[in-house]
Structures are given as C-alpha cells and as structure tokens.
Amino acid sequence: MLKMQEGAVRLFFEGTTLYVPKQKKAEGVAFEYEGENNRYILMLFNHGEKGALPAKNKPFLEKILGAVKMTFKDVAMMNIANTQPAFEDLKGYFVPAALFLWGIEPQTLGIKANKYEPILFDKVKVICLDSLPEIESNDELKKKLWSILKQHFLQ
C-alpha cells in the first residue's frame, strides 16, 4: 500500500488549478497537406507539380529530416502553388511551432524575414530558405541550412 505524506495530499486537494484552453483549428478553413504534423512543423513549398512535394525531392528532404531525428510523420507539408493562404489561417489550422518556407518569399504571408535568418513571428519560428532543388545542388546553401537545423532542432 502506498504511503502519502500529509503535505502532498493537502497540496493535491488544495493546490492551484490551472485551466489551459485547447487551441481550436481555424474554422471553415481546410488545407491539403501531407504528413501527420506530430512535431507541429509546417513546411510550405511552391511548385507546379501535384502533391505537397515532388517525388524527386522527397529523398533529399527525408535526409534533412533524418539528420535532426525527424520523419515525414513529424511535419505537415503543403504546396501553395495554387492557393494564397493567410498566415493566420495556417497558424490556426496547423498550430505550428516552426514554419519552413522553401523557395517562398515571406512577404507573400505578410512576414518580414531574410533567408537563412530564423525569426519569431507571432510566436512561430519562421525559417526562410531557398527551394529544395536549389539547396540540394549547392554545398554552400547546405551548410547554411545545416547550421540553422543544428542550432534550432538539435539543442
């Protein structure tokens, strides 16, 4: 039988109760995306092919995610080529802790940021990058990306 200290029992019954409201997804807004968003990381792409990410780019992104101990299940991936989502709608729907803009100008979402200089925007870490194909073919850009990933996802 467990023995409880009197002080612990009193604290359990008389302690302060905090209510933390659950965030609701944006009402009336639905997005097509891939991944399960288990780590609340949203990755936006802009390309002319069907789906969140062209099949030819998936192996490179899989390597990037693997380097920081993540998989496709940890992120939500969305192609915004045929849509103009508002940042507020994306934030309300995905509740991202981090937002990666792959080859997307941040101004299209109302964000002022420079490439490879992560910022905090409305409580979301925003990371603006070149497109995946550009990074894959450029060792200097790979180094910049790796520096950001180490600093923000391997600490």
C-alpha positions in Angstrom: 0.0 0.0 0.0 1.3 3.5 -0.9 2.1 5.8 1.9 1.4 9.5 1.3 2.7 12.4 3.1 0.1 14.7 4.6 1.5 17.7 2.9 1.4 16.1 -0.5 -2.3 15.1 -0.1 -3.2 18.6 1.1 -1.4 20.2 -1.9 -3.1 17.8 -4.2 -6.6 18.8 -3.0 -5.9 22.4 -2.1 -3.3 23.4 -4.8 -3.9 25.9 -7.5 -5.7 24.5 -10.6 -4.7 25.9 -13.9 -7.1 25.9 -16.9 -5.3 25.8 -20.3 -7.8 26.2 -23.1 -7.2 23.9 -26.1 -6.5 25.8 -29.3 -9.1 25.3 -32.0 -8.3 24.8 -35.6 -9.3 27.6 -37.9 -13.0 27.2 -38.6 -14.1 26.9 -42.2 -10.6 26.5 -43.5 -9.2 23.2 -44.8 -5.8 22.6 -46.4 -4.5 19.7 -48.4 -1.2 18.6 -47.0 1.0 15.5 -46.4 2.5 14.3 -43.2 1.0 14.0 -39.7 2.3 17.2 -38.1 3.3 15.3 -34.9 6.0 17.9 -34.0 4.0 20.9 -35.2 6.4 21.8 -38.0 4.8 23.3 -41.2 6.8 23.2 -44.4 5.5 25.2 -47.4 6.6 24.6 -50.9 5.7 26.3 -54.2 6.0 24.1 -57.3 3.9 23.2 -60.3 3.5 19.5 -59.6 0.7 17.7 -57.9 1.1 17.0 -54.1 2.9 18.7 -51.4 6.4 17.8 -52.7 7.6 16.4 -56.0 8.7 12.7 -55.6 12.2 13.6 -56.9 12.7 16.0 -53.9 11.4 13.6 -51.2 14.7 11.7 -50.7 16.6 14.9 -50.0 14.0 16.2 -47.6 14.0 12.8 -45.9 17.8 13.1 -45.3 17.4 16.6 -43.9 14.7 15.4 -41.5 16.6 12.3 -40.5 19.6 14.5 -39.7 17.5 16.2 -36.9 15.9 12.9 -35.9 12.5 13.5 -37.6 10.5 11.8 -40.3 7.7 12.8 -42.6 5.2 12.0 -39.8 6.6 14.8 -37.7 5.9 17.6 -40.2 3.0 18.9 -42.3 4.0 19.6 -45.9 1.9 21.8 -48.2 2.2 23.1 -51.8 0.9 26.7 -52.0 1.3 27.0 -55.8 -2.5 27.2 -56.4 -3.6 28.9 -53.2 -2.9 32.1 -51.3 -3.2 31.1 -47.7 -3.2 33.7 -45.0 -0.6 33.3 -42.2 -3.4 33.5 -39.6 -5.3 30.6 -41.3 -2.2 28.5 -41.5 -1.4 29.2 -37.8 -4.9 28.5 -36.7 -5.1 25.2 -38.6 -1.7 23.7 -38.1 -0.7 25.4 -34.8 3.0 25.3 -35.9 5.9 25.8 -33.6 8.1 26.3 -36.7 7.3 27.3 -40.3 9.7 26.5 -43.1 9.3 28.5 -46.3 11.1 26.6 -49.1 11.6 28.9 -52.0 8.7 31.1 -50.9 9.0 34.9 -50.4 8.0 35.5 -46.8 6.2 38.7 -47.8 3.5 36.6 -49.5 2.4 35.7 -46.0 2.9 39.1 -44.5 6.2 38.2 -42.9 9.4 40.3 -43.0 12.3 38.0 -42.9 15.6 37.2 -44.7 16.7 33.8 -46.0 18.7 31.8 -43.6 17.9 34.1 -40.7 15.3 32.5 -38.5 12.9 34.9 -36.7 10.0 34.6 -34.3 6.8 35.9 -35.9 3.6 35.8 -33.9 5.0 33.1 -31.7 6.1 30.9 -34.7 9.7 30.3 -35.6 9.9 31.2 -39.3 12.8 29.8 -41.4 13.0 31.1 -45.0 15.1 29.1 -47.3 15.8 28.6 -51.0 13.9 25.8 -52.7 14.9 22.2 -52.0 16.4 21.7 -55.5 18.5 24.8 -55.1 19.8 23.7 -51.8 20.4 20.2 -52.9 22.7 21.4 -55.8 24.6 24.0 -53.7 27.0 22.9 -51.0 27.2 26.5 -49.5 23.4 26.5 -49.1 23.5 23.0 -47.5 26.0 24.4 -44.9 23.7 27.3 -44.1 20.7 25.0 -43.7 22.7 22.6 -41.5 23.8 25.4 -39.3 20.2 26.5 -38.7 19.0 23.0 -38.1 21.7 22.2 -35.6 21.0 25.4 -33.7 17.3 25.2 -33.6 16.5 21.5 -33.7 19.4 19.6 -32.1 19.9 21.6 -28.8 
